[in-house]
Amino acid sequence: MLEAGDLEANAGTVVVYHPADAPLETVERLAREREPVNIAMRRLYDEGKLLELFGYSRGAYAGSQNGNLMPNIAIYCNTPIQAQTGQLTSVHVINAIGYAFDSEEQPDYQHFFPLTSKSDRWAELVSRMQKMWRYIFECARRNSLKYVYLADVGGGAFSSALGQASGTSYARLKEISLSAVQEEYAQEIEVRRLPRIPGWIFSPEGQERVADSLLVNAWRSEE
């Protein structure tokens, strides 16, 4: 589809959500300079080939240093998706980026740890997560979508170091950072847990709701 030029209309729907005070040049770099795969800071791709083809070898988020993290962004796109049967449809997707604590080498780990529930770093993490959730709900509002199918952005393996101190688990972080944002949009947007994709999209329920739904895809900082 890409080679045939069939994705031009979808590309025109792309919107990047970012902090209002973030330099546009930095936001553009974060959106463009992504790493194909990074698992616990193991870059399982050919850095030389990436440099040859795209002009960079490591993602822009690696520029986080000296206690200053690069801005958190999210990227929306109306995205085509195809079932194994060949059925094709388009879905509203926002790629949200959680904070990564699966390695002590992660910029996020180095910025926030050591972490306790009464520390300034914990308060900062909660605030940053609130902004990340807000991107999602604001995207749904601006696209007049009724449902947000929410993933545990920043959860799972990415959150493995959270919970080392009392009161800093991912579950608590999600609860206290999401609740106020969700309440703000409650009259307009209904939140549901993200089902299995792509199967749900082509189910009877999915076909009924997908046009009015925003699906949340969880990225990580570097990828």
Summary of the structure (lengths in Angstrom):
residues: 223
radius of gyration: 18.0
end to end distance: 22.6
largest distance: 54.2
contacts: 629
relative contact order: 0.17
helix: 39%
strand: 19%
